[in-house]
């Protein structure tokens, strides 16, 4: 069977040892600076473009040849601008990474790359987040699980050149051959005779003008840091409460600010009746009408809540006022693209699955600090596309882009939310209108009701089979439009000519085609997206389309296996196109005890998915027995419990296996939430959910007691994406397990969406008052 | 505006605030103590979990006027001092198990864990999965498995 799909093996690029030393020679630039600074072009070296191989029974889908991360790499290739590693006199190295850290462990992985190539202890590497750097063009976008893939080579290159420069500086000072020097733990040593710390060499090694310098990267066999499990570099700061998130930053006079919002999505202000009264409330300094509400600024967030609740506002309509779950669903069903294979002649499986709206809101409420003056502005926020934020906020404020400084701060989660800078833009608008610095926080209720959503979608699948073969697989995915207006669209426009996607596909269709493909040899295979243009506030949520598309696919695969009398694992094995996926499937089946005898109401399920040049098999066990389903938890939902889960991941090369495990755990929890409990109920133009006791993300009582992650040994030698990789296969596995445990294939997700499990908070005022019974609940 | 006096992380302090301002804002916005995180201000997510007289509570849900001069408030910043060390055993367990992802919920998770372990110990029991199921703190990154492991490990050293 052909060995190619979206986790293709790259024998020619795998472990660099095979290709010899020349492949490891890299080029950087010694920069003019007081202490050693080395720059490299980011992007160009990171390209890992894929080449099509021989034909396979199923024609390759676009994503097989070229995926979203490749697109991002390609877009980044011709960009100007260097990223640089600096070595300081105290022996530390620092690097401002042009990406966002939101919990995915990117700063730890980058620190490991630098520690490895420099022979420097990990705790001597300081990784910070770069401000918006427009000269990097679109190579400052954190998304599509692309960060490790795109900066793995550039960062290592800069570190290797820095080490090389320290060595040659020491050799010059000591008048000995550089080839006889060794480096270890931040010290250069000549035999047993001389040694010098990097810190003591940092000034002498500095450049006075830009000079190209080459160096050798380590081979994988020399690694002592990369590929080994490491704790997060910020773990101590987190556990002691010292880590500063956007919400914790203290910027002079940036006082707490909140917004009273309309009772429907994107509504507008018609009039405010009591501005002066509210401005005179305790602690309040300012009240201002803004695009989608009325802003109040005060001494504490609590007083902002009091003030925004006291405002008397009349509202204009929003953008989806007439829409509810059922009206949206009817529009989706009407817009589905037709199947091509006629429903005649052969046996077939036809299925349709509905996925409710979901929220990508992280735990840290949306926030941004803005200090807008007449001639300049400064913004602090967790932003995954800071360049677009800088440009658009500058336009909005009427300032030149270079007068707007955008600081990227570490975020308390993102899950796609921070691709958008709407919160930072609103903070800038408020600061400009009030003429004062503001620290804007959306309320929790705002984040659920007016924040970004993963749109409702319907996936139809038709598969035909005969004589032990699957002859066709068609999937028609219909979704409320996903807003990609955060920079990805620009990358696509800029690189359109290089894409293997023909015609005038929309941004969304292009991203769909670049991320979706069936891993099975199912004959004629087509997967198409159609979008319904409704103006909800949508956006990418972790793993975008894949959780829904793959869940639908794997449920149908299980049904095909049943109809054809095959075991689900054996059936997948027989039809898989990709050896790497087959390997993770085999490992999961073996290590997870596939086929174990379980009591009625408990069942196993398996799900497979490859994306971002990596692959995962998830094997879960779900408990649907009444005593589990009907557990009572105050203000919470219980339902079926995923009692056991195993995630087997092939990440090409796991930079930090411990961090990768964490991403798999998180992906599994997201999958449990999307499959079983978490959704938004849209009613009359707004979600009913307003708190974490309405939006049922998983809690401890939902979490599996037995969770294992197996990281496969390196396959390609190159890191795949990891942050989103686990969601889709786990979602599929849970859905398949549920179908087997209950004997009924679920067709609407999450499975408890039909019953509203809470009393909705009022729509007005838009933010509820904080409780006062905290002491009664102390334990 | 009135004066409110209480013990915060071992120090007797006085702060001026309106009576109904919730303690979370007094800590964060007026005193600059940002270890207790603002996650919902609804007493739901538990990211602000701190201790009052050694019991876990949510400062977002307590007006400052309910705090009395004899009350002892401990936030994550003051947790190590309660055992006279640089780190509380629960914090050490957190590092050992590399629990955190984004980290936003973790100060609250640690404070909740310490209180839960004390509660169970007071009942003369070892901590069980049933006890851990009762912890309501949300981790939107989903690192619940490592939280459970760390609590069990931390409990043994408390």
Interface residues (C-beta under 8 A of the other chain):
Chain A: X102 X103 X104 X105 X231 X232 X234 X235 X236 X237 X238 X239 X240 X241 X242 X243 X244 X245 X247 X248 X250 X256 X282 X283 X299 X300 X301 X302 X303 X305 X306 X361 X362 X363 X364 X365 X410 X411 X412 X413 X415 X441 X443 X444 X445 X635 X636 X658 X662 X665 X666 X667 X668 X669 X670 X691 X692 X693 X697 X698 X699 X700 X701 X703 X704 X705 X707 X768 X770 X771 X772 X773 X774 X775 X777 X778 X779
Chain B: X1 X17 X18 X20 X21 X22 X23 X24 X25 X26 X28 X29 X30 X32 X34 X35 X36 X37 X38 X39 X40 X41 X42 X43 X44 X45 X47 X52 X55 X56 X57 X58 X59 X60 X61 X62 X63 X66 X75 X76 X77 X80 X87 X91 X94 X95 X98 X99 X100 X101 X102 X103 X104 X105 X106 X107 X110 X115 X116 X119 X129 X132 X133 X134 X135 X136 X137 X138 X139 X140 X141 X142 X143 X144 X145 X146 X147 X148
